[in-house]
């Protein structure tokens, strides 16, 4: 069984990962738009 701390850590890591992915995507999107 998982304890609460592990679930919170995984949850926070997922939020951090998704935020990084989104900012990376926006960055490449802005570069594409600027390139055209």
C-alpha positions as a printed Julia matrix, in Angstrom:
36×3 Matrix{Float64}:
  0.0    0.0     0.0
  1.13   3.53   -0.72
  1.32   6.01    2.11
  0.16   9.62    1.75
  3.64  11.09    1.29
  4.43   8.95   -1.74
  1.13   9.89   -3.42
  1.78  13.6    -2.77
  5.31  13.33   -4.17
  4.11  11.6    -7.34
  1.29  14.14   -7.69
  3.65  17.11   -7.33
  6.14  15.55   -9.73
  3.39  15.07  -12.32
  2.33  18.72  -12.02
  5.98  19.82  -12.36
  6.5   17.57  -15.39
  3.32  18.75  -17.13
  4.23  22.41  -16.5
  7.69  21.87  -17.99
  6.21  20.07  -20.98
  3.7   22.87  -21.55
  6.32  25.62  -21.31
  8.62  23.69  -23.65
  5.74  23.28  -26.13
  4.9   26.99  -25.96
  8.57  27.84  -26.47
  8.84  25.73  -29.63
  5.49  27.09  -30.82
  6.71  30.68  -30.38
  9.92  29.81  -32.25
  7.92  28.32  -35.12
  5.71  31.42  -35.36
  8.74  33.73  -35.18
 10.5   31.67  -37.86
  7.65  32.25  -40.32
